[in-house]
Amino acid sequence: MLCLRNVEYANDERKILHSVNMAFRNGITYSILGPNGAGKSTIARILMGELKPTSGEVLLDEEDITGLSVTERAKLGISMVWQEPARYEGITVRDYLILGGKLRIDRDEIREALELVGLPYELYARRFVDKSLSGGERKRIELASLILLKPRYAILDEPDSGLDITAGELIERVLDYFQRCGTTVILITHHEEIAAKTDFSYFICAGRLLKKGFSREVVDYYRRTCGRCLLTGMVEDDDKN
């Protein structure tokens, strides 16, 4: 089980997270739901090890991994699809997916992963992962790479960002695949219709955990609560920290 225990985070300007406690059990799909500025991406980056909390702990199977790097956590089976996918000059999609040959994966597995995210193998396997690809295509390729890795924990930071109107169907297929593989998904989103596709949700606002529970119940609460906040102008767009 992956946990956040009393996690707080602050930068030079303000406090972003306030004593956040979350637990992610094996084989369940989770969403961290909240408006822009809630601190959702900060939580994702702390789970992955890109950021270190100001106080509190990140635990994996009751072992403290707070001080471990991104690479060290990846070796423990924690992987992440970033909100803004990276570009790589001079490497094909196929080579990117097999980590330059480090993964022993045959063509059929690559084909299945690409088609699962809506990219035909024949059209994309030999293309380069560079600026010729759209943001949506790069997001789909990153999702395919995570599918092939089959991590123990998959953190998806705004996976529908940059995708077209079929994003909901794509996310549903990916969630179903990971659940069948036993991967625990932690999905970061501000879209309630995306959060509703997961099993369990945490609703966070202004860096505080306000509600947790079955996703449909949390989504209903989110709609009521954030609807009032937006009308009174209480939500600020400051999630880019």
C-alpha positions as CSV (number, residue, x, y, z in Angstrom):
1,M,0.0,0.0,0.0
2,L,1.2,3.5,-0.9
3,C,0.4,6.2,1.7
4,L,0.8,9.9,2.4
5,R,0.9,10.5,6.1
6,N,0.5,14.1,7.4
7,V,2.1,15.5,4.3
8,E,2.5,19.3,4.0
9,Y,4.2,21.3,1.4
10,A,5.2,25.0,1.1
11,N,7.2,27.0,-1.3
12,D,8.7,30.5,-0.7
13,E,5.4,32.2,-1.2
14,R,2.8,30.1,0.5
15,K,1.6,26.8,2.0
16,I,0.2,24.5,-0.7
17,L,-0.7,21.3,1.2
18,H,-2.1,21.1,4.7
19,S,-1.7,17.7,6.6
20,V,-2.8,15.5,3.7
21,N,-3.4,11.8,4.5
22,M,-4.2,9.4,1.7
23,A,-3.9,5.6,1.2
24,F,-3.8,3.7,-2.1
25,R,-4.5,0.0,-1.9
26,N,-3.4,-2.6,-4.4
27,G,-5.6,-3.1,-7.5
28,I,-8.0,-0.2,-6.9
29,T,-8.5,2.8,-9.2
30,Y,-8.3,6.2,-7.4
31,S,-8.9,9.8,-8.4
32,I,-7.6,12.9,-6.7
33,L,-10.3,15.4,-7.7
34,G,-10.3,19.2,-7.2
35,P,-10.4,22.6,-8.9
36,N,-7.4,24.3,-10.4
37,G,-5.2,25.5,-7.6
38,A,-6.1,22.7,-5.2
39,G,-2.6,21.2,-5.0
40,K,-3.4,18.0,-7.0
41,S,-0.3,18.0,-9.1
42,T,1.8,18.8,-6.1
43,I,0.5,15.6,-4.5
44,A,1.3,13.6,-7.7
45,R,4.9,15.0,-7.8
46,I,5.4,14.2,-4.1
47,L,4.2,10.6,-4.7
48,M,6.6,10.2,-7.6
49,G,9.5,11.8,-5.7
50,E,9.9,14.9,-7.9
51,L,9.1,17.0,-4.9
52,K,9.9,16.4,-1.2
53,P,7.3,17.3,1.3
54,T,8.0,20.1,3.8
55,S,6.8,17.7,6.5
56,G,5.2,14.3,6.7
57,E,6.0,10.9,5.1
58,V,5.5,8.9,1.9
59,L,5.2,5.2,2.8
60,L,5.2,2.1,0.7
61,D,4.2,-1.1,2.4
62,E,4.9,0.7,5.7
63,E,8.4,1.6,4.7
64,D,9.4,5.3,4.6
65,I,10.4,6.2,1.0
66,T,10.1,10.0,1.5
67,G,13.8,10.5,0.7
68,L,13.9,8.3,-2.4
69,S,14.4,9.8,-5.9
70,V,12.1,9.4,-8.9
71,T,14.5,6.7,-10.3
72,E,14.5,4.8,-7.0
73,R,10.7,4.9,-6.8
74,A,10.4,3.7,-10.4
75,K,12.4,0.7,-9.5
76,L,9.9,0.0,-6.7
77,G,7.1,0.0,-9.3
78,I,5.8,3.6,-9.1
79,S,5.4,5.3,-12.5
80,M,3.8,8.5,-13.7
81,V,2.4,10.0,-16.8
82,W,3.2,13.7,-16.6
83,Q,0.6,16.4,-17.4
84,E,3.0,17.8,-20.1
85,P,4.7,14.8,-21.9
86,A,8.4,15.2,-22.9
87,R,9.7,15.4,-26.4
88,Y,12.7,13.2,-27.5
89,E,14.6,14.0,-30.7
90,G,16.0,11.1,-32.7
91,I,14.0,8.2,-31.1
92,T,11.2,6.4,-32.7
93,V,7.9,5.6,-30.9
94,R,8.8,1.9,-30.9
95,D,12.2,2.4,-29.4
96,Y,10.7,4.8,-26.8
97,L,8.2,2.2,-25.8
98,I,10.8,-0.5,-25.3
99,L,13.2,1.9,-23.5
100,G,15.8,1.6,-26.3
101,G,15.8,-2.2,-26.0
102,K,15.8,-2.6,-22.2
103,L,12.3,-4.0,-22.2
104,R,11.9,-7.4,-23.9
105,I,8.6,-6.8,-25.6
106,D,7.5,-8.3,-28.9
107,R,5.7,-6.4,-31.7
108,D,2.3,-7.8,-30.8
109,E,2.5,-6.3,-27.3
110,I,3.5,-3.0,-28.7
111,R,0.7,-3.1,-31.2
112,E,-1.8,-3.9,-28.5
113,A,-0.6,-1.0,-26.3
114,L,-0.7,1.5,-29.1
115,E,-4.2,0.4,-30.3
116,L,-5.5,0.5,-26.7
117,V,-4.7,4.2,-26.7
118,G,-6.1,4.8,-30.2
119,L,-2.9,4.9,-32.2
120,P,-2.5,2.4,-35.2
121,Y,0.8,0.5,-35.0
122,E,1.6,0.9,-38.7
123,L,1.2,4.7,-38.6
124,Y,3.1,5.4,-35.4
125,A,5.7,2.7,-34.6
126,R,8.4,4.3,-36.8
127,R,7.5,7.9,-36.2
128,F,9.8,10.0,-34.1
129,V,8.8,11.3,-30.6
130,D,9.5,14.9,-31.4
131,K,7.7,18.2,-32.3
132,S,6.0,16.6,-35.3
133,L,3.6,14.9,-32.8
134,S,0.8,16.8,-31.2
135,G,0.4,17.0,-27.5
136,G,-2.5,14.6,-27.6
137,E,-0.4,12.1,-29.5
138,R,2.5,12.3,-27.1
139,K,0.0,11.9,-24.2
140,R,-1.3,8.7,-25.8
141,I,2.2,7.4,-26.4
142,E,3.1,8.0,-22.7
143,L,0.0,6.1,-21.7
144,A,1.1,3.2,-24.0
145,S,4.5,3.2,-22.4
146,L,2.9,2.9,-19.0
147,I,0.7,0.0,-20.2
148,L,3.9,-1.9,-21.3
149,L,5.7,-1.2,-18.1
150,K,2.8,-2.7,-16.0
151,P,3.8,-0.8,-12.9
152,R,2.5,-1.5,-9.4
153,Y,1.3,2.1,-9.1
154,A,0.4,4.3,-12.1
155,I,0.0,8.0,-11.4
156,L,-1.9,9.8,-14.2
157,D,-1.6,13.5,-14.0
158,E,-4.5,15.1,-15.9
159,P,-4.5,12.2,-18.5
160,D,-7.3,13.7,-20.5
161,S,-5.4,17.0,-21.0
162,G,-4.8,17.7,-24.7
163,L,-6.9,14.9,-25.9
164,D,-10.1,15.1,-28.0
165,I,-13.7,14.3,-27.2
166,T,-12.9,10.6,-27.1
167,A,-10.7,11.1,-24.0
168,G,-13.4,9.6,-21.7
169,E,-13.5,6.4,-23.6
170,L,-9.7,6.2,-23.7
171,I,-9.4,6.7,-20.0
172,E,-12.0,4.1,-19.4
173,R,-10.1,1.5,-21.5
174,V,-6.8,2.3,-19.8
175,L,-8.4,2.0,-16.3
176,D,-10.0,-1.3,-17.2
177,Y,-6.7,-2.6,-18.5
178,F,-4.7,-1.6,-15.4
179,Q,-7.3,-3.1,-13.1
180,R,-7.1,-6.4,-14.9
181,C,-3.3,-6.3,-14.6
182,G,-3.5,-5.5,-10.8
183,T,-2.1,-2.0,-11.2
184,T,-3.2,0.6,-8.7
185,V,-4.2,3.8,-10.6
186,I,-4.0,7.3,-9.0
187,L,-5.7,9.7,-11.5
188,I,-5.3,13.4,-11.0
189,T,-8.2,15.4,-12.5
190,H,-10.5,18.4,-12.2
191,H,-13.2,16.8,-14.4
192,E,-15.8,15.1,-12.4
193,E,-16.8,12.8,-15.3
194,I,-13.3,11.4,-15.4
195,A,-13.1,11.0,-11.6
196,A,-16.5,9.1,-11.7
197,K,-14.8,6.3,-13.8
198,T,-12.6,5.4,-10.8
199,D,-13.5,3.3,-7.7
200,F,-12.5,5.7,-4.9
201,S,-11.9,9.4,-4.8
202,Y,-10.2,12.1,-2.7
203,F,-11.6,15.6,-3.0
204,I,-9.0,18.3,-2.3
205,C,-9.4,22.0,-2.3
206,A,-6.9,24.8,-1.3
207,G,-4.5,22.1,-0.2
208,R,-6.9,20.4,2.2
209,L,-8.6,17.0,2.0
210,L,-12.3,17.8,2.2
211,K,-13.9,14.4,1.4
212,K,-13.1,10.9,0.5
213,G,-15.2,7.9,-0.4
214,F,-16.8,6.1,-3.4
215,S,-16.2,8.2,-6.5
216,R,-19.9,8.8,-7.4
217,E,-20.5,10.2,-3.9
218,V,-17.4,12.4,-3.9
219,V,-18.2,13.6,-7.4
220,D,-21.7,14.7,-6.3
221,Y,-20.2,16.5,-3.3
222,Y,-17.6,18.2,-5.6
223,R,-20.3,19.4,-7.9
224,R,-22.3,21.0,-5.1
225,T,-19.3,22.4,-3.2
226,C,-17.3,23.8,-6.2
227,G,-20.4,25.1,-7.8
228,R,-20.9,27.4,-4.8
229,C,-17.2,28.4,-4.7
230,L,-17.1,29.3,-8.4
231,L,-20.1,31.5,-8.0
232,T,-18.5,33.4,-5.2
233,G,-15.1,33.5,-6.8
234,M,-13.3,31.6,-4.1
235,V,-11.3,29.3,-6.4
236,E,-8.1,30.6,-7.8
237,D,-6.2,29.2,-10.7
238,D,-2.8,28.6,-9.0
239,D,-2.2,24.9,-9.5
240,K,0.9,25.6,-11.5
241,N,3.4,25.7,-8.6
